[in-house]
């Protein structure tokens, strides 16, 4: 993705030729008002970056976990710490966010690729190249999701004789939620570049407003026509024929096709089902939990109640938090919900589109 004319990924290594390279990320806490890059030098800094959502989104969390393992191994080598330190640090990384299974995937990939080597410089070197490889894999998968999802939009455009295809998305499943390209937004970017007329309805996605802050920012940068809506607007738009298609991302998909995504996704799926609007999930296979048969077992992250009680925004050129309820009012903040497979038209992966209600998901497990 281009930011002010410069190509960026969401995460990369600074001074890539050195085996002691630091990791850099786009610090998403400041978007859309400020573009900031953060340098991470220790695994503890990566733990904070993931849990405090400097980086976020299922794919990016997985890649950040992988780079966190690299930083751990580098630290163990330079400070003479043993493998027990690595075990504790990777457990800490693993526990930063519970719902997106990509985190576990990224960390486990790293451990299996690297830990057979003795604790020397070669292990640090392999950890660095392995984490870069995982980042490239994530970007490549998202690119393929775009290619595989494009025909869905093309067919609707043909049916509408070239009139604008209106697509609703929830939260941010774009470039910022992965290393590059995105999942739900990847086919939309491709369709737009191919000259298909698309327009995106962007759910603001309370409480953290990833739709308003991040998806809108991405779409603006890509020149894709879009409109921000309050979270509860989707049903009304669907009833009035103003939505042709829904595409959302996922944080964990069970083998039976149930999936967890940002809180509020389930209600959009119900409304789409009631209005016979196709509802697609776009996700790389690293988001599938092949050990989990049903969505009911997906751990749902609960975050600070203050994310609900306050909203953050720009006021007099300063980002401020504003209390929106009585000071004493308690709140609860479930960050994700589970949508049953029966409401899903299809799952767009890098390996193709699968029917959520079949045994096709389990078959995606092979390489
Ligand atoms: O809590 P976040 O911002 O890390 O949320 C995850 C998500 O970005 C969404 O659930 C998204 O739709 C999943 S696809 C990356």
Boltz pocket constraint, residues with backbone or C-beta under 6 A from the ligand:
constraints:
  - pocket:
      binder: B
      contacts: [[A, 55], [A, 56], [A, 57], [A, 58], [A, 59], [A, 170], [A, 171], [A, 172], [A, 173], [A, 174], [A, 177], [A, 178], [A, 183], [A, 210], [A, 248], [A, 249], [A, 250], [A, 251], [A, 260], [A, 261], [A, 262], [A, 282], [A, 335]]
      max_distance: 6.0
